[in-house]
Amino acid sequence: MRLGRRTFAACWVVNPDKKVLICGGGVAGPACAYWLNKYGYTVVVAEKAPGLRDGGQNVDIKGAGQRVIEKMGLVDAVIAKDTQEQGQKYLDAAGHVVATLPKQAFGSLTNDFEILRGDFARILYDLTQDQCEYRFDTVVAYLEEKSHCVSVTFGDRTVEDFEFVVCAEGMGSSTRQMVMAQEVRFRYLGAHMSFFNIPRRPEDDHWALTVNGLGGTFLTLRPGNDTETTVLLTFLAHEDGTPGDAAAPKDLLRRALDGRGTIADRVSSELDAVEDFYFGPMSQVHVSRWSKGRVVLVGDAAYCPTPFTGSGTALALVGAYVLAGELSRHRDHAEAFVAYERLVRPYAEAAQNQLTPALIRFIHVKTRLEVALAHLLIRGIALGATQRIAKLIADRRGTEVADEFVLADYF
Ligand SMILES: Cc1cc2nc3c(=O)[nH]c(=O)nc-3n(C[C@H](O)[C@H](O)[C@H](O)COP(=O)(O)OP(=O)(O)OC[C@H]3O[C@@H](n4cnc5c(N)ncnc54)[C@H](O)[C@@H]3O)c2cc1C
């Protein structure tokens, strides 16, 4: 899908009485800050980290998320940082191509917009930093709900009143736990995941390379920037890591890569030098209600689908757009929170339902026979032969619902 390059004239009308706090300066937070500021709110963004967190690997911006990008006038900025990924190649253990899925082909992980998370976070920050007040190294220590505001005590013990608080702190949000711990459930999908960067090699082109390794290891290398290639490694494991094992994360990764072929050997040989890497359980966040009093959740804090879906960034953008839009439509924040959840929850749940422990197990093949069957299936998809069956399964999982979310026009 091609997107228009429509840019909205900035029209920042700030009403000092409408002061709101957004906790979390990742993706959902700055996106929400943009829209709330546009609707006349004075926005403070509190970020726990000492500076902008511009780490992370490839994120897809698909479906309705692309339309939010368009409404924010960011199409050109995102295209300028596109990783230029052409599509995805499945390889066998020896590194031979099993099947090729070009960009946007059914089953391919490559979308219209492929950008590194850090580049995208930087774009959102640059867009909002002059209109919104960013406070780094800042967390909420305590919240007190009052009749006309919420009184926030920050980590440094300063106290400030806000009309409401938007919690966009990502999966492990502590403010969410402070306010609605009872409502939160983590759904573990049966695998652990890690993402990090390794040095780019001359042979690295603009294709993502995926290997189904034996023993439930799934490995994807993707184009990053001029000097780095990104790695997404997932492997079947019990919820607390690997069977009864307190080994350091890198040892667990090495074990998951061992004997899984040439690409895995390359990644394994680079592991020692990797300093910045994410490692953790592949879990989703399910929250039975997304707001309580004057606090509302958005993005991964409310409905993390796991990075494995590739939907988290689009969901964050759509949630931020709808939440701010409903706040601009309703006089009462509580009514706006309810309207936002009613609209976005089916979309978020459809994205989350794309992944189940059974599907994760299906993708993470274990035996030689399963590897051979996976190669047959992916070849069939590439040739179009098994596409109808695979598409039917995907549709039943809600892929279409997730892509077809219709954005209201709020301005
Ligand atoms: C460093 C990093 C790397 C990532 N890499 C990838 C990736 O490679 N692939 C992928 O698909 N997804 C990745 N993600 C997740 C992806 O950004 C989200 O799924 C999606 O964009 C939704 O964004 P979010 O704003 O809801 O959450 P996040 O992007 O996680 O942002 C949450 C922000 O809140 C901040 N925060 C946390 N707790 C507090 C607190 N108590 N007070 C104030 N601030 C707080 C965090 O520091 C972070 O900046 C990454 C997230 C982070 C933070």
The ligand as an SDF file (V2000), in Angstrom:
LIG
                    3D

 53 58  0  0  0  0  0  0  0  0999 V2000
   14.7800   -0.3660   24.5340 C   0  0  0  0  0  0  0  0  0  0  0  0
   13.6390   -1.0670   23.8310 C   0  0  0  0  0  0  0  0  0  0  0  0
   13.8960   -1.8900   22.7240 C   0  0  0  0  0  0  0  0  0  0  0  0
   12.8460   -2.5220   22.0500 C   0  0  0  0  0  0  0  0  0  0  0  0
   13.1320   -3.2850   20.9660 N   0  0  0  0  0  0  0  0  0  0  0  0
   12.1400   -3.8480   20.2490 C   0  0  0  0  0  0  0  0  0  0  0  0
   12.3960   -4.6010   19.0770 C   0  0  0  0  0  0  0  0  0  0  0  0
   13.5290   -4.7660   18.6950 O   0  0  0  0  0  0  0  0  0  0  0  0
   11.3730   -5.1460   18.3920 N   0  0  0  0  0  0  0  0  0  0  0  0
   10.0740   -4.9620   18.7950 C   0  0  0  0  0  0  0  0  0  0  0  0
    9.1520   -5.4630   18.1320 O   0  0  0  0  0  0  0  0  0  0  0  0
    9.7850   -4.2590   19.9120 N   0  0  0  0  0  0  0  0  0  0  0  0
   10.7760   -3.6980   20.6560 C   0  0  0  0  0  0  0  0  0  0  0  0
   10.4990   -2.9880   21.7840 N   0  0  0  0  0  0  0  0  0  0  0  0
    9.0850   -2.8620   22.1890 C   0  0  0  0  0  0  0  0  0  0  0  0
    8.3430   -1.8580   21.3000 C   0  0  0  0  0  0  0  0  0  0  0  0
    8.9550   -0.5950   21.4250 O   0  0  0  0  0  0  0  0  0  0  0  0
    6.9130   -1.8020   21.7940 C   0  0  0  0  0  0  0  0  0  0  0  0
    6.3170   -3.0830   21.6470 O   0  0  0  0  0  0  0  0  0  0  0  0
    5.9850   -0.8970   21.0210 C   0  0  0  0  0  0  0  0  0  0  0  0
    6.6230    0.0530   20.2600 O   0  0  0  0  0  0  0  0  0  0  0  0
    5.0250   -0.2240   21.9980 C   0  0  0  0  0  0  0  0  0  0  0  0
    5.6760    0.8660   22.6040 O   0  0  0  0  0  0  0  0  0  0  0  0
    5.3970    1.3680   24.0880 P   0  0  0  0  0  0  0  0  0  0  0  0
    5.6750    2.8180   24.0520 O   0  0  0  0  0  0  0  0  0  0  0  0
    4.0690    0.9180   24.5590 O   0  0  0  0  0  0  0  0  0  0  0  0
    6.4700    0.6110   24.9660 O   0  0  0  0  0  0  0  0  0  0  0  0
    8.0590    0.7880   24.9860 P   0  0  0  0  0  0  0  0  0  0  0  0
    8.5890    1.0730   23.6380 O   0  0  0  0  0  0  0  0  0  0  0  0
    8.5610   -0.3750   25.7240 O   0  0  0  0  0  0  0  0  0  0  0  0
    8.2940    2.1390   25.8370 O   0  0  0  0  0  0  0  0  0  0  0  0
    8.0500    2.2200   27.2250 C   0  0  0  0  0  0  0  0  0  0  0  0
    8.8930    3.3590   27.7880 C   0  0  0  0  0  0  0  0  0  0  0  0
    8.5140    3.5600   29.1530 O   0  0  0  0  0  0  0  0  0  0  0  0
    9.6800    3.7030   29.9330 C   0  0  0  0  0  0  0  0  0  0  0  0
    9.3610    3.3170   31.3160 N   0  0  0  0  0  0  0  0  0  0  0  0
    9.2690    2.0760   31.8340 C   0  0  0  0  0  0  0  0  0  0  0  0
    8.9050    2.1420   33.1190 N   0  0  0  0  0  0  0  0  0  0  0  0
    8.7680    3.4590   33.4200 C   0  0  0  0  0  0  0  0  0  0  0  0
    8.4090    4.1630   34.5960 C   0  0  0  0  0  0  0  0  0  0  0  0
    8.0960    3.5340   35.7270 N   0  0  0  0  0  0  0  0  0  0  0  0
    8.3460    5.5150   34.5420 N   0  0  0  0  0  0  0  0  0  0  0  0
    8.6440    6.1820   33.3870 C   0  0  0  0  0  0  0  0  0  0  0  0
    9.0060    5.5590   32.2560 N   0  0  0  0  0  0  0  0  0  0  0  0
    9.0540    4.2150   32.2690 C   0  0  0  0  0  0  0  0  0  0  0  0
   10.6990    2.8190   29.2620 C   0  0  0  0  0  0  0  0  0  0  0  0
   12.0220    3.1930   29.6020 O   0  0  0  0  0  0  0  0  0  0  0  0
   10.3740    3.0590   27.7880 C   0  0  0  0  0  0  0  0  0  0  0  0
   11.0790    4.1740   27.2950 O   0  0  0  0  0  0  0  0  0  0  0  0
   11.5030   -2.3540   22.5030 C   0  0  0  0  0  0  0  0  0  0  0  0
   11.2540   -1.5400   23.6230 C   0  0  0  0  0  0  0  0  0  0  0  0
   12.2930   -0.8990   24.2870 C   0  0  0  0  0  0  0  0  0  0  0  0
   11.9990    0.0010   25.4840 C   0  0  0  0  0  0  0  0  0  0  0  0
  1  2  1  0
  2  3  1  0
  2 52  2  0
  3  4  2  0
  4  5  1  0
  4 50  1  0
  5  6  2  0
  6  7  1  0
  6 13  1  0
  7  8  2  0
  7  9  1  0
  9 10  1  0
 10 11  2  0
 10 12  1  0
 12 13  2  0
 13 14  1  0
 14 15  1  0
 14 50  1  0
 15 16  1  0
 16 17  1  0
 16 18  1  0
 18 19  1  0
 18 20  1  0
 20 21  1  0
 20 22  1  0
 22 23  1  0
 23 24  1  0
 24 25  2  0
 24 26  1  0
 24 27  1  0
 27 28  1  0
 28 29  2  0
 28 30  1  0
 28 31  1  0
 31 32  1  0
 32 33  1  0
 33 34  1  0
 33 48  1  0
 34 35  1  0
 35 36  1  0
 35 46  1  0
 36 37  1  0
 36 45  1  0
 37 38  2  0
 38 39  1  0
 39 40  1  0
 39 45  2  0
 40 41  1  0
 40 42  2  0
 42 43  1  0
 43 44  2  0
 44 45  1  0
 46 47  1  0
 46 48  1  0
 48 49  1  0
 50 51  2  0
 51 52  1  0
 52 53  1  0
M  END
$$$$
